[in-house]
Amino acid sequence: MEEIIRFVMLARSARFTVRELCEQFGISRKTGYKHLARYAAFFSRSFTEIC
């Protein structure tokens, strides 16, 4: 779980491409984009609940 959060945070930093991160983490691009989509939905839902 911590690795996924680290992946998402690095991807959002725009210092690396998703392709580079997927290679570093040893996952497919499909899985990388799946993680990004899940966490984007989670963060947007959490943010709207706070406001």
MDTraj code that builds the backbone (N, CA, C; nanometers):
import mdtraj as md
import numpy as np

residues = "MET GLU GLU ILE ILE ARG PHE VAL MET LEU ALA ARG SER ALA ARG PHE THR VAL ARG GLU LEU CYS GLU GLN PHE GLY ILE SER ARG LYS THR GLY TYR LYS HIS LEU ALA ARG TYR ALA ALA PHE PHE SER ARG SER PHE THR GLU ILE CYS".split()
xyz = np.array([
    [0.0808, -0.1183, 0.0000],
    [0.0000, 0.0000, 0.0000],
    [0.0864, 0.1265, 0.0000],
    [0.1916, 0.1259, 0.0796],
    [0.2805, 0.2422, 0.0844],
    [0.3482, 0.2661, -0.0500],
    [0.3797, 0.1581, -0.1202],
    [0.4424, 0.1711, -0.2522],
    [0.3477, 0.2375, -0.3518],
    [0.2194, 0.2043, -0.3436],
    [0.1217, 0.2633, -0.4342],
    [0.1098, 0.4134, -0.4072],
    [0.1035, 0.4491, -0.2801],
    [0.0947, 0.5912, -0.2445],
    [0.2197, 0.6640, -0.2919],
    [0.3342, 0.6035, -0.2744],
    [0.4600, 0.6640, -0.3211],
    [0.4584, 0.6820, -0.4727],
    [0.4101, 0.5805, -0.5448],
    [0.3985, 0.5878, -0.6900],
    [0.3092, 0.7047, -0.7310],
    [0.1929, 0.7146, -0.6676],
    [0.0974, 0.8204, -0.7023],
    [0.1565, 0.9583, -0.6729],
    [0.2205, 0.9728, -0.5594],
    [0.2780, 1.1031, -0.5241],
    [0.3892, 1.1423, -0.6217],
    [0.4722, 1.0481, -0.6604],
    [0.5773, 1.0781, -0.7572],
    [0.5194, 1.1115, -0.8945],
    [0.4146, 1.0411, -0.9328],
    [0.3512, 1.0686, -1.0620],
    [0.2886, 1.2084, -1.0623],
    [0.2275, 1.2464, -0.9513],
    [0.1650, 1.3782, -0.9420],
    [0.2677, 1.4905, -0.9355],
    [0.3907, 1.4586, -0.8973],
    [0.4947, 1.5615, -0.8881],
    [0.5422, 1.6072, -1.0260],
    [0.5142, 1.5298, -1.1295],
    [0.5518, 1.5601, -1.2679],
    [0.7031, 1.5605, -1.2897],
    [0.7776, 1.5045, -1.1961],
    [0.9225, 1.4929, -1.2151],
    [0.9578, 1.3722, -1.3001],
    [0.8674, 1.2760, -1.3053],
    [0.8881, 1.1532, -1.3806],
    [0.7668, 1.1271, -1.4675],
    [0.7877, 1.0557, -1.5757],
    [0.6736, 1.0136, -1.6563],
    [0.6155, 0.8874, -1.5929],
    [0.4918, 0.8581, -1.6267],
    [0.4283, 0.7366, -1.5752],
    [0.5059, 0.6151, -1.6240],
    [0.5518, 0.6214, -1.7458],
    [0.6294, 0.5097, -1.7999],
    [0.7567, 0.4847, -1.7174],
    [0.8287, 0.5925, -1.6845],
    [0.9502, 0.5785, -1.6038],
    [0.9186, 0.5189, -1.4666],
    [0.8134, 0.5699, -1.4052],
    [0.7775, 0.5200, -1.2725],
    [0.7350, 0.3742, -1.2761],
    [0.6600, 0.3375, -1.3785],
    [0.6174, 0.1980, -1.3905],
    [0.7379, 0.1060, -1.4040],
    [0.8361, 0.1488, -1.4804],
    [0.9584, 0.0685, -1.4937],
    [1.0301, 0.0581, -1.3598],
    [1.0395, 0.1700, -1.2867],
    [1.1075, 0.1700, -1.1569],
    [1.0364, 0.0819, -1.0549],
    [0.9031, 0.0828, -1.0568],
    [0.8255, 0.0075, -0.9602],
    [0.7971, -0.1354, -1.0059],
    [0.8319, -0.1667, -1.1299],
    [0.8136, -0.3018, -1.1804],
    [0.6687, -0.3386, -1.2061],
    [0.5903, -0.2388, -1.2511],
    [0.4495, -0.2637, -1.2821],
    [0.4223, -0.2236, -1.4270],
    [0.3114, -0.2726, -1.4812],
    [0.2752, -0.2354, -1.6179],
    [0.2164, -0.0938, -1.6175],
    [0.2160, -0.0310, -1.7343],
    [0.1554, 0.1019, -1.7446],
    [0.0060, 0.0949, -1.7154],
    [-0.0567, -0.0140, -1.7568],
    [-0.1997, -0.0313, -1.7295],
    [-0.2262, -0.0275, -1.5790],
    [-0.1442, -0.0979, -1.5025],
    [-0.1582, -0.0985, -1.3567],
    [-0.1275, 0.0390, -1.2988],
    [-0.0261, 0.1053, -1.3522],
    [0.0091, 0.2397, -1.3051],
    [-0.1054, 0.3370, -1.3231],
    [-0.1662, 0.3358, -1.4403],
    [-0.2788, 0.4254, -1.4657],
    [-0.4004, 0.3871, -1.3822],
    [-0.4158, 0.2585, -1.3526],
    [-0.5258, 0.2137, -1.2669],
    [-0.5090, 0.2712, -1.1265],
    [-0.3859, 0.2674, -1.0746],
    [-0.3591, 0.3257, -0.9425],
    [-0.3864, 0.4756, -0.9433],
    [-0.3433, 0.5438, -1.0470],
    [-0.3650, 0.6885, -1.0549],
    [-0.5139, 0.7217, -1.0600],
    [-0.5899, 0.6455, -1.1349],
    [-0.7339, 0.6705, -1.1455],
    [-0.8034, 0.6452, -1.0113],
    [-0.7653, 0.5395, -0.9427],
    [-0.8268, 0.5091, -0.8123],
    [-0.7991, 0.6191, -0.7116],
    [-0.6756, 0.6647, -0.7067],
    [-0.6415, 0.7658, -0.6086],
    [-0.6946, 0.9029, -0.6470],
    [-0.7083, 0.9312, -0.7741],
    [-0.7704, 1.0567, -0.8171],
    [-0.9155, 1.0591, -0.7711],
    [-0.9851, 0.9491, -0.7875],
    [-1.1249, 0.9399, -0.7434],
    [-1.1330, 0.9514, -0.5910],
    [-1.0425, 0.8862, -0.5211],
    [-1.0417, 0.8907, -0.3751],
    [-1.0165, 1.0320, -0.3246],
    [-0.9141, 1.0991, -0.3793],
    [-0.8799, 1.2335, -0.3340],
    [-0.9898, 1.3325, -0.3661],
    [-1.0519, 1.3225, -0.4828],
    [-1.1583, 1.4163, -0.5175],
    [-1.2798, 1.3936, -0.4288],
    [-1.3113, 1.2681, -0.3980],
    [-1.4249, 1.2375, -0.3110],
    [-1.3966, 1.2864, -0.1694],
    [-1.2758, 1.2650, -0.1201],
    [-1.2395, 1.3082, 0.0144],
    [-1.2422, 1.4601, 0.0247],
    [-1.1959, 1.5269, -0.0789],
    [-1.1910, 1.6726, -0.0774],
    [-1.3315, 1.7313, -0.0735],
    [-1.4241, 1.6759, -0.1493],
    [-1.5604, 1.7287, -0.1518],
    [-1.6311, 1.7024, -0.0180],
    [-1.5954, 1.5958, 0.0507],
    [-1.6551, 1.5682, 0.1814],
    [-1.6045, 1.6670, 0.2854],
    [-1.4824, 1.7141, 0.2719],
    [-1.4247, 1.8093, 0.3670],
    [-1.4880, 1.9470, 0.3495],
    [-1.5088, 1.9867, 0.2256],
    [-1.5624, 2.1207, 0.1979],
    [-1.7082, 2.1206, 0.2140],
])
top = md.Topology()
chain = top.add_chain()
for i, resn in enumerate(residues, 1):
    res = top.add_residue(resn, chain, resSeq=i)
    for name in ("N", "CA", "C"):
        top.add_atom(name, md.element.get_by_symbol(name[0]), res)
traj = md.Trajectory(xyz[None], top)
